[in-house]
């Protein structure tokens, strides 16, 4: 998740993994130093990034939005609380400077806006909405691997399973 981690992955010839959390164009800019270092050190193109995120899928777009608001955005709230990401402790932690630099921005815009931005960075919605978002990601990034997390922030098992099956089917 940090620029240093990406460069370390490239140094070791490893695939870069990110948790989608911002617009794909911003992520893609962060992929470039990884790709460049990988090519320099290994004389071949870097593997596609592995992007992990939280998703919900429902045939009804209003229900999908309701689930996303509650469970996708809700997941970020649990992460923010668990890691105390809006506190100052990352500012001085070696290797986590990029987290510390984001603290003031997150405080300025507030947790609700941070949660909204996170939710909008994820692939969720109807099957068509998800496919359209993934197509956009591919237009920007090129090839990528993907991990969907279907169970987060207390989503009922039935809703998570329904999302997973709908994604698999559609």
Residue frames as a rotation matrix with the C-alpha (Angstrom) as fourth column:
UNK 1
0.560 0.829 0.000 0.00
0.829 -0.560 0.000 0.00
0.000 0.000 -1.000 0.00
UNK 2
0.602 -0.409 -0.686 2.98
-0.025 -0.868 0.496 2.32
-0.798 -0.281 -0.533 0.31
UNK 3
0.807 -0.361 -0.468 5.31
-0.567 -0.248 -0.786 3.46
0.167 0.899 -0.405 -2.48
UNK 4
-0.198 -0.939 0.283 8.22
-0.976 0.216 0.033 1.78
-0.092 -0.269 -0.959 -0.68
UNK 5
-0.047 0.257 0.965 6.36
-0.277 0.925 -0.260 -1.54
-0.960 -0.280 0.028 -0.53
UNK 6
0.910 0.412 -0.037 5.66
-0.123 0.185 -0.975 -1.40
-0.395 0.892 0.219 -4.25
UNK 7
0.451 -0.823 -0.346 9.32
-0.820 -0.229 -0.525 -0.82
0.352 0.520 -0.778 -5.04
UNK 8
-0.352 -0.551 0.756 10.30
-0.807 0.588 0.053 -3.65
-0.474 -0.592 -0.652 -2.69
UNK 9
0.462 0.584 0.668 7.89
-0.081 0.777 -0.624 -5.98
-0.883 0.234 0.406 -4.50
UNK 10
0.930 -0.151 -0.336 9.52
-0.354 -0.116 -0.928 -5.00
0.101 0.982 -0.161 -7.81
UNK 11
0.035 -0.988 0.151 13.00
-0.997 -0.046 -0.068 -5.58
0.074 -0.148 -0.986 -6.38
UNK 12
-0.466 -0.182 0.866 12.03
-0.505 0.858 -0.092 -9.12
-0.726 -0.480 -0.492 -5.39
UNK 13
-0.921 0.103 -0.375 10.22
-0.316 0.363 0.877 -9.85
0.226 0.926 -0.302 -8.64
UNK 14
-0.723 0.690 -0.045 6.88
0.534 0.516 -0.669 -10.13
-0.438 -0.508 -0.741 -6.84
UNK 15
-0.270 0.758 0.593 3.46
0.693 -0.275 0.667 -9.20
0.669 0.591 -0.451 -8.04
UNK 16
-0.966 -0.010 0.260 2.24
-0.134 -0.837 -0.530 -5.89
0.223 -0.547 0.807 -6.64
UNK 17
-0.273 0.914 -0.299 -0.96
0.868 0.368 0.334 -6.04
0.415 -0.168 -0.894 -4.60
UNK 18
-0.937 0.070 0.343 -3.11
-0.182 -0.935 -0.306 -3.08
0.299 -0.349 0.888 -3.68
UNK 19
-0.382 0.895 -0.232 -6.35
0.815 0.207 -0.541 -2.56
-0.436 -0.396 -0.808 -1.88
UNK 20
-0.406 0.275 0.872 -8.46
0.614 -0.624 0.483 -0.36
0.677 0.731 0.084 -4.14
UNK 21
-0.082 0.324 -0.943 -9.16
0.930 -0.315 -0.189 2.79
-0.359 -0.892 -0.275 -2.21
UNK 22
-0.171 0.002 -0.985 -9.02
-0.122 -0.992 0.019 5.70
-0.978 0.123 0.170 -4.63
UNK 23
0.734 0.476 -0.484 -9.77
-0.509 -0.085 -0.856 6.42
-0.449 0.875 0.180 -8.28
UNK 24
0.733 -0.405 0.547 -8.08
0.505 0.862 -0.038 3.95
-0.456 0.304 0.836 -10.58
UNK 25
0.735 -0.480 0.479 -6.21
0.203 -0.518 -0.831 6.74
0.647 0.708 -0.283 -12.36
UNK 26
0.526 -0.546 0.652 -4.41
-0.829 -0.499 0.252 7.55
0.188 -0.673 -0.715 -9.09
UNK 27
0.629 -0.293 0.720 -3.57
-0.166 0.855 0.492 3.91
-0.760 -0.429 0.489 -8.50
UNK 28
0.837 -0.288 0.466 -2.23
0.547 0.420 -0.724 3.61
0.012 0.861 0.509 -12.03
UNK 29
0.638 -0.642 0.426 0.16
-0.403 -0.749 -0.526 6.53
0.657 0.164 -0.736 -11.49
UNK 30
0.385 -0.476 0.791 1.45
-0.866 0.111 0.488 4.66
-0.320 -0.873 -0.369 -8.42
UNK 31
0.826 -0.065 0.559 1.96
0.162 0.979 -0.125 1.48
-0.539 0.194 0.820 -10.48
UNK 32
0.910 -0.414 -0.014 4.46
-0.128 -0.250 -0.960 3.17
0.394 0.875 -0.280 -12.80
UNK 33
0.175 -0.913 0.369 7.50
-0.974 -0.216 -0.073 3.27
0.147 -0.347 -0.926 -10.46
UNK 34
0.221 -0.013 0.975 6.86
-0.422 0.900 0.107 -0.41
-0.879 -0.435 0.193 -9.67
UNK 35
0.918 0.191 0.347 6.67
0.210 0.508 -0.835 -1.29
-0.336 0.840 0.427 -13.37
UNK 36
0.729 -0.684 -0.031 9.81
-0.495 -0.496 -0.714 0.68
0.473 0.536 -0.700 -14.16
UNK 37
0.005 -0.758 0.652 11.88
-0.972 0.150 0.181 -0.86
-0.235 -0.635 -0.736 -11.37
UNK 38
0.455 0.228 0.861 10.63
-0.160 0.972 -0.173 -4.34
-0.876 -0.058 0.479 -12.22
UNK 39
0.992 -0.063 0.106 11.65
0.114 0.148 -0.982 -3.90
0.046 0.987 0.154 -15.87
UNK 40
0.470 -0.870 0.150 15.07
-0.787 -0.490 -0.376 -2.49
0.400 0.059 -0.914 -14.93
UNK 41
-0.110 -0.558 0.823 15.89
-0.911 0.388 0.142 -5.31
-0.398 -0.734 -0.551 -12.53
UNK 42
-0.054 0.210 0.976 14.29
-0.091 0.973 -0.214 -8.30
-0.994 -0.101 -0.033 -14.24
UNK 43
-0.814 -0.365 -0.452 14.38
-0.416 -0.179 0.892 -7.31
-0.406 0.914 -0.006 -17.92
UNK 44
-0.729 0.678 0.094 10.75
0.561 0.514 0.649 -8.25
0.392 0.526 -0.755 -18.41
UNK 45
-0.321 0.721 0.614 7.37
-0.343 -0.693 0.634 -6.66
0.883 -0.008 0.470 -17.99
UNK 46
-0.867 0.059 0.495 5.99
-0.488 0.096 -0.867 -6.65
-0.099 -0.994 -0.055 -14.47
UNK 47
-0.714 0.698 -0.063 3.08
0.679 0.711 0.179 -8.94
0.170 0.085 -0.982 -13.72
UNK 48
-0.157 0.727 0.669 -0.30
0.117 -0.659 0.743 -7.23
0.981 0.194 0.018 -13.66
UNK 49
-0.768 -0.088 0.634 -1.24
-0.568 -0.361 -0.739 -5.66
0.294 -0.928 0.227 -10.34
UNK 50
-0.506 0.634 -0.585 -3.45
0.669 0.716 0.197 -7.66
0.544 -0.292 -0.787 -8.02
UNK 51
-0.699 0.354 0.621 -6.28
-0.461 -0.887 -0.012 -5.42
0.547 -0.295 0.783 -6.88
UNK 52
-0.629 0.470 -0.619 -8.34
0.703 0.685 -0.194 -6.37
0.333 -0.557 -0.761 -3.85
UNK 53
-0.808 0.405 0.427 -11.53
-0.461 -0.887 -0.031 -4.73
0.367 -0.222 0.904 -2.75
UNK 54
-0.725 0.670 0.160 -14.88
0.169 0.398 -0.902 -5.11
-0.668 -0.627 -0.402 -1.07
UNK 55
-0.871 0.441 -0.217 -17.91
-0.358 -0.269 0.894 -5.67
0.336 0.857 0.392 -3.25
UNK 56
-0.396 0.844 0.362 -21.62
0.043 0.411 -0.911 -6.22
-0.917 -0.345 -0.200 -3.18
UNK 57
-0.961 0.148 -0.235 -23.67
-0.242 -0.035 0.970 -7.20
0.136 0.988 0.069 -6.18
UNK 58
-0.409 0.900 0.148 -27.44
0.283 0.279 -0.918 -7.11
-0.868 -0.334 -0.369 -6.57
UNK 59
-0.446 0.319 0.836 -29.76
0.894 0.106 0.436 -7.04
0.051 0.942 -0.333 -9.59
UNK 60
0.684 0.720 0.113 -31.57
0.691 -0.690 0.217 -4.00
0.234 -0.071 -0.970 -8.12
UNK 61
-0.130 -0.834 0.535 -29.30
0.488 -0.524 -0.698 -0.93
0.863 0.171 0.476 -8.34
UNK 62
0.273 0.275 0.922 -30.98
-0.573 -0.723 0.386 0.73
0.773 -0.634 -0.040 -5.35
UNK 63
0.995 0.071 0.067 -30.45
-0.097 0.631 0.770 -2.33
0.012 -0.773 0.635 -3.17
UNK 64
0.403 -0.915 0.014 -26.86
0.806 0.348 -0.480 -2.60
0.434 0.205 0.877 -4.39
UNK 65
-0.130 -0.429 0.894 -26.27
-0.004 -0.901 -0.433 1.04
0.991 -0.060 0.116 -3.40
UNK 66
0.658 0.443 0.608 -27.88
-0.608 -0.163 0.777 0.46
0.444 -0.881 0.163 -0.01
UNK 67
0.922 -0.357 -0.149 -25.65
0.387 0.841 0.379 -2.57
-0.011 -0.407 0.913 0.62
UNK 68
0.125 -0.926 0.357 -22.56
0.697 -0.174 -0.696 -0.69
0.706 0.336 0.623 -0.57
UNK 69
0.139 -0.021 0.990 -23.27
-0.409 -0.912 0.038 2.25
0.902 -0.411 -0.135 1.70
UNK 70
0.817 0.293 0.497 -23.76
-0.561 0.201 0.803 0.01
0.135 -0.935 0.328 4.72
UNK 71
0.875 -0.384 0.295 -21.11
0.203 0.844 0.496 -2.66
-0.439 -0.375 0.817 4.16
UNK 72
0.386 -0.787 0.481 -18.50
0.792 0.017 -0.610 -1.39
0.472 0.617 0.630 1.70
UNK 73
0.129 -0.293 0.947 -18.23
-0.243 -0.936 -0.256 2.06
0.961 -0.198 -0.192 3.28
UNK 74
0.854 0.270 0.444 -18.80
-0.489 0.124 0.864 0.40
0.178 -0.955 0.238 6.65
UNK 75
0.738 -0.657 -0.155 -15.76
0.656 0.752 -0.066 -1.77
0.160 -0.053 0.986 6.10
UNK 76
-0.034 -0.791 0.611 -13.56
0.389 -0.573 -0.721 1.28
0.920 0.214 0.327 5.74
UNK 77
0.415 0.241 0.877 -14.92
-0.623 -0.627 0.467 2.68
0.663 -0.741 -0.110 8.99
UNK 78
0.997 -0.061 0.052 -13.89
0.005 0.699 0.715 -0.54
-0.080 -0.713 0.697 10.77
UNK 79
0.372 -0.918 0.140 -10.39
0.839 0.268 -0.473 -0.36
0.396 0.294 0.870 9.23
UNK 80
0.048 -0.322 0.946 -10.03
-0.046 -0.946 -0.320 3.32
0.998 -0.029 -0.060 10.13
UNK 81
0.707 0.293 0.644 -10.99
-0.630 -0.152 0.761 2.53
0.321 -0.944 0.077 13.70
UNK 82
0.942 -0.324 -0.092 -8.85
0.336 0.885 0.322 -0.61
-0.023 -0.334 0.942 14.01
UNK 83
0.121 -0.968 0.221 -5.67
0.941 0.041 -0.335 1.01
0.315 0.249 0.916 12.71
UNK 84
0.428 0.139 -0.893 -6.53
0.581 -0.799 0.154 4.45
-0.692 -0.584 -0.423 14.11
UNK 85
-0.083 -0.513 0.855 -5.75
0.997 -0.038 0.073 5.87
-0.005 0.858 0.514 10.69
UNK 86
0.505 0.276 0.818 -6.86
0.382 -0.921 0.075 9.39
0.775 0.274 -0.570 11.55
UNK 87
0.920 -0.293 -0.259 -4.42
0.183 -0.263 0.947 9.61
-0.346 -0.919 -0.189 14.49
UNK 88
0.711 -0.669 -0.217 -0.85
-0.703 -0.664 -0.253 10.86
0.026 0.332 -0.943 14.38
UNK 89
0.479 -0.584 0.655 1.02
-0.298 0.594 0.747 7.63
-0.826 -0.553 0.111 15.19
UNK 90
0.631 -0.255 0.733 1.82
0.701 0.592 -0.397 6.82
-0.333 0.764 0.552 11.53
UNK 91
0.964 -0.246 0.104 3.50
-0.170 -0.865 -0.472 10.20
0.206 0.437 -0.875 11.00
UNK 92
0.288 -0.901 0.326 6.60
-0.945 -0.214 0.246 9.00
-0.152 -0.379 -0.913 12.82
UNK 93
0.510 -0.045 0.859 6.48
-0.145 0.980 0.137 5.30
-0.848 -0.194 0.493 11.92
UNK 94
-0.456 -0.783 -0.423 9.32
-0.631 -0.051 0.775 4.32
-0.628 0.620 -0.471 9.58
UNK 95
-0.973 0.050 0.224 7.94
0.194 0.703 0.684 2.91
-0.124 0.709 -0.694 6.35
UNK 96
-0.152 0.988 0.027 4.46
0.978 0.154 -0.138 4.34
-0.141 0.005 -0.990 6.95
UNK 97
-0.762 -0.242 -0.601 5.16
0.258 -0.964 0.061 7.96
-0.594 -0.109 0.797 6.07
UNK 98
-0.879 0.465 0.109 2.60
-0.017 -0.259 0.966 7.86
0.477 0.847 0.236 3.24
UNK 99
-0.049 0.865 -0.499 -0.09
0.833 0.311 0.458 6.95
0.551 -0.393 -0.736 5.78
UNK 100
-0.202 -0.117 -0.972 1.00
0.836 -0.538 -0.109 9.75
-0.510 -0.835 0.206 8.08
UNK 101
-0.971 -0.204 -0.122 0.90
0.104 -0.826 0.554 12.23
-0.214 0.526 0.824 5.23
UNK 102
-0.583 0.806 0.100 -2.74
0.254 0.064 0.965 11.38
0.772 0.588 -0.242 4.58
UNK 103
-0.453 0.415 -0.789 -3.89
0.890 0.168 -0.424 12.01
-0.044 -0.894 -0.446 8.16
UNK 104
-0.712 0.153 -0.685 -4.42
0.077 -0.953 -0.293 15.75
-0.698 -0.261 0.667 7.77
UNK 105
-0.835 0.428 -0.347 -6.27
-0.459 -0.191 0.868 15.32
0.305 0.883 0.356 4.50
UNK 106
-0.478 0.679 -0.557 -8.58
0.516 0.731 0.447 12.71
0.711 -0.074 -0.700 6.04
UNK 107
-0.490 0.280 -0.825 -9.21
0.769 -0.307 -0.561 14.95
-0.411 -0.910 -0.065 9.04
UNK 108
-0.861 0.104 -0.498 -9.96
-0.229 -0.953 0.197 17.91
-0.454 0.284 0.844 6.78
UNK 109
-0.656 0.627 -0.420 -12.51
-0.525 0.020 0.851 16.12
0.542 0.779 0.316 4.63
UNK 110
-0.148 0.604 0.783 -13.95
-0.954 0.123 -0.275 13.96
-0.263 -0.787 0.558 7.42
UNK 111
-0.713 -0.176 0.678 -14.72
-0.225 0.974 0.017 10.28
-0.664 -0.141 -0.735 7.83
UNK 112
0.308 0.905 0.294 -17.96
0.114 0.272 -0.956 10.38
-0.945 0.328 -0.019 5.85
UNK 113
0.696 -0.101 -0.711 -16.28
-0.676 -0.424 -0.603 11.85
-0.240 0.900 -0.363 2.78
UNK 114
-0.462 -0.887 0.009 -13.35
-0.862 0.451 0.233 9.41
-0.211 0.100 -0.972 3.13
UNK 115
-0.441 0.385 0.811 -15.87
0.008 0.905 -0.425 6.54
-0.897 -0.181 -0.402 3.33
UNK 116
0.669 0.713 -0.210 -17.74
-0.154 -0.143 -0.978 7.82
-0.727 0.687 0.015 0.27
UNK 117
0.295 -0.647 -0.703 -14.51
-0.954 -0.244 -0.176 8.05
-0.058 0.723 -0.689 -1.73
UNK 118
-0.697 -0.544 0.468 -13.51
-0.560 0.820 0.119 4.55
-0.448 -0.180 -0.876 -0.65
UNK 119
-0.010 0.792 0.611 -16.92
0.110 0.608 -0.786 3.13
-0.994 0.059 -0.093 -1.55
UNK 120
0.795 0.371 -0.480 -16.79
-0.363 -0.342 -0.866 4.78
-0.486 0.863 -0.137 -4.98
UNK 121
-0.111 -0.914 -0.390 -13.33
-0.985 0.048 0.168 3.32
-0.135 0.403 -0.905 -5.62
UNK 122
-0.583 -0.063 0.810 -14.72
-0.227 0.970 -0.089 -0.22
-0.780 -0.236 -0.579 -5.28
UNK 123
-0.785 0.391 -0.480 -16.47
-0.421 0.232 0.877 -2.32
0.454 0.891 -0.017 -7.92
UNK 124
-0.769 0.636 0.068 -20.02
0.308 0.461 -0.832 -2.79
-0.561 -0.619 -0.550 -6.64
UNK 125
-0.461 0.702 -0.543 -23.53
-0.786 -0.607 -0.118 -2.53
-0.412 0.372 0.831 -8.02
UNK 126
0.731 0.670 0.132 -25.51
-0.461 0.627 -0.628 -4.53
-0.503 0.398 0.767 -10.52
UNK 127
0.340 -0.629 0.699 -23.63
0.601 0.717 0.353 -7.06
-0.723 0.300 0.622 -12.62
UNK 128
0.558 -0.094 0.824 -23.55
0.752 -0.363 -0.551 -4.54
0.351 0.927 -0.132 -15.49
UNK 129
0.920 -0.221 0.324 -22.31
-0.308 -0.918 0.249 -1.73
0.243 -0.329 -0.912 -13.25
UNK 130
0.546 -0.753 0.368 -19.50
-0.178 0.326 0.929 -3.93
-0.819 -0.572 0.044 -11.97
UNK 131
0.314 -0.413 0.855 -18.54
0.856 0.513 -0.066 -5.07
-0.411 0.752 0.515 -15.46
UNK 132
0.763 0.009 0.646 -18.52
0.399 -0.793 -0.461 -1.45
0.508 0.609 -0.609 -16.65
UNK 133
0.848 -0.482 0.219 -16.30
-0.498 -0.587 0.638 -0.39
-0.178 -0.651 -0.738 -13.75
UNK 134
0.357 -0.741 0.569 -13.88
0.184 0.653 0.735 -3.27
-0.916 -0.157 0.369 -14.36
UNK 135
0.482 -0.147 0.864 -13.78
0.876 0.060 -0.478 -2.40
0.018 0.987 0.158 -18.08
UNK 136
0.903 -0.166 0.397 -12.86
-0.131 -0.985 -0.115 1.17
0.410 0.052 -0.911 -17.13
UNK 137
0.641 -0.703 0.308 -10.12
-0.377 0.061 0.924 -0.12
-0.669 -0.708 -0.226 -14.83
UNK 138
0.299 -0.534 0.791 -8.75
0.670 0.708 0.224 -2.22
-0.680 0.463 0.569 -17.67
UNK 139
0.743 0.001 0.669 -8.80
0.551 -0.567 -0.612 0.78
0.379 0.824 -0.422 -20.01
UNK 140
0.835 -0.400 0.377 -6.68
-0.507 -0.825 0.248 2.68
0.211 -0.399 -0.892 -17.48
UNK 141
0.377 -0.678 0.631 -4.42
-0.664 0.277 0.694 -0.02
-0.646 -0.681 -0.346 -16.03
UNK 142
-0.285 -0.360 -0.888 -4.32
-0.812 0.584 0.024 -2.72
0.510 0.728 -0.459 -18.65
UNK 143
0.123 0.310 -0.943 -4.43
0.112 0.940 0.324 -6.28
0.986 -0.146 0.081 -17.39
UNK 144
-0.432 -0.242 0.869 -4.95
-0.838 -0.250 -0.486 -6.82
0.335 -0.938 -0.095 -13.68
UNK 145
-0.588 0.286 -0.757 -5.82
0.407 0.913 0.029 -9.62
0.699 -0.291 -0.653 -11.30
UNK 146
-0.263 0.650 0.713 -8.71
-0.634 -0.674 0.380 -9.20
0.727 -0.352 0.589 -8.92
UNK 147
-0.775 0.173 -0.608 -9.81
0.536 0.688 -0.488 -10.36
0.334 -0.705 -0.626 -5.50
UNK 148
-0.108 0.813 0.571 -13.33
-0.343 -0.570 0.746 -9.53
0.933 -0.116 0.341 -4.38
UNK 149
-0.989 -0.026 -0.149 -14.11
0.133 0.314 -0.940 -9.53
0.071 -0.949 -0.307 -0.68
UNK 150
-0.348 0.936 0.051 -17.78
0.070 -0.028 0.997 -10.30
0.935 0.351 -0.055 -0.21
UNK 151
0.511 0.515 -0.688 -17.96
0.667 0.267 0.695 -10.50
0.542 -0.815 -0.207 3.57
UNK 152
-0.675 -0.732 0.092 -17.16
0.527 -0.566 -0.634 -7.35
0.516 -0.379 0.768 5.53
UNK 153
-0.868 0.220 0.446 -18.51
-0.386 -0.863 -0.325 -5.00
0.313 -0.454 0.834 8.18
UNK 154
-0.723 0.566 0.395 -21.05
-0.198 0.378 -0.904 -7.51
-0.661 -0.733 -0.161 9.43
UNK 155
-0.361 0.618 -0.698 -22.85
-0.912 -0.076 0.404 -8.12
0.197 0.783 0.591 6.14
UNK 156
0.342 0.543 0.767 -25.26
-0.657 0.721 -0.219 -11.00
-0.672 -0.429 0.604 6.64
UNK 157
-0.551 -0.600 0.580 -23.98
-0.089 0.733 0.674 -14.26
-0.830 0.320 -0.457 5.21
UNK 158
0.159 0.711 0.685 -27.03
0.703 0.405 -0.584 -14.50
-0.693 0.574 -0.436 2.91
UNK 159
0.894 0.145 -0.424 -26.30
-0.122 -0.831 -0.542 -11.11
-0.432 0.536 -0.725 1.31
UNK 160
-0.017 -0.980 -0.198 -22.62
-0.758 -0.117 0.642 -11.93
-0.653 0.160 -0.741 0.89
UNK 161
-0.496 -0.127 0.859 -23.41
0.233 0.933 0.273 -15.32
-0.836 0.336 -0.434 -0.64
UNK 162
0.570 0.772 0.280 -26.03
0.546 -0.102 -0.832 -13.79
-0.614 0.627 -0.480 -2.96
UNK 163
0.667 -0.408 -0.624 -23.47
-0.576 -0.814 -0.083 -11.23
-0.474 0.414 -0.777 -4.17
UNK 164
-0.374 -0.898 0.231 -20.82
-0.562 0.417 0.714 -13.87
-0.738 0.137 -0.661 -4.72
UNK 165
-0.270 0.330 0.904 -23.14
0.523 0.839 -0.150 -16.16
-0.808 0.432 -0.400 -6.64
UNK 166
0.800 0.592 -0.097 -24.45
0.275 -0.505 -0.818 -13.32
-0.534 0.627 -0.567 -8.80
UNK 167
0.315 -0.779 -0.542 -20.91
-0.797 -0.527 0.294 -12.21
-0.515 0.340 -0.787 -9.68
UNK 168
-0.578 -0.556 0.597 -19.99
-0.213 0.809 0.548 -15.81
-0.788 0.189 -0.586 -10.52
UNK 169
0.002 0.695 0.719 -23.10
0.665 0.536 -0.520 -16.30
-0.747 0.479 -0.461 -12.62
UNK 170
0.850 0.521 0.078 -23.15
0.429 -0.598 -0.677 -12.97
-0.306 0.609 -0.732 -14.45
